[in-house]
């Protein structure tokens, strides 16, 4: 077997921003000490997004310069293919908590593909981003919805380094045309 190299990939750096006219009441939960508290409902019943855990591929062990991929599915299962021999033991799915008006239907959007970058200018791709959301997501009786997300990281053998990227998550109430949607987007 040839030389091994390691790649560390974290999909994080998540910062919440609100796409509406009222003041933002959500904050980036990765920037401060993580909290186990459920976010309080904002004014006018705004939907709120809290990142509980970031999607983290930990370390990828590569067996050469050929292309490979590592997959972490929303259910936590992990797969390695091509030149990727293994994922590190701390690799984990991303987890999101949404809070808002109890029983409301939601529309949740994530991109299917993003680029990740290293400090040295390297670039790798995260694609096949998936979630464990039901086809019609809805807040429960307490106004909460939790979901997990994962994806496939595509690398080449010369991709040494630590890679980071933002995965924008948009959550909004699934409204009638007569009621304007309140939207929250996290990166």
C-alpha angles and dihedrals in degrees: 000000000000127000118306125226132187133228124192115201127182125177100205143094085121117182123177121224130175124230100205140080099258121085118276114256099174122085137193106273091196092061095060135036108301114254132206092206120113108242113254118245112264126224117298091015096286116187113247130203125206124184106219097178131002124232103260126180090188105198126347117206112213127197099206147323097304123108121268144162140219121205130198111184124207089254090060097253115141132207134183125199139175114001093351106102099180147342120240120262094250096056110130144173122252117255126203130190118202121194130187144107111351116255096011121142116237139205112214121188130188126170117252092221137026137168124240123204137203126215089250091058098261119146134205132171133241111198140156090052107186138174137202091234118135116246090257107034115204134178113247126238090280092051095252136126124177124191139169130220137195141166149180121276114208117204142166125219093256093059099104115158145056115302129197136179144162122251108197114216118193120196124179138158112266096237140183114253088253095064120059114237120245109217136196123188125191127192 
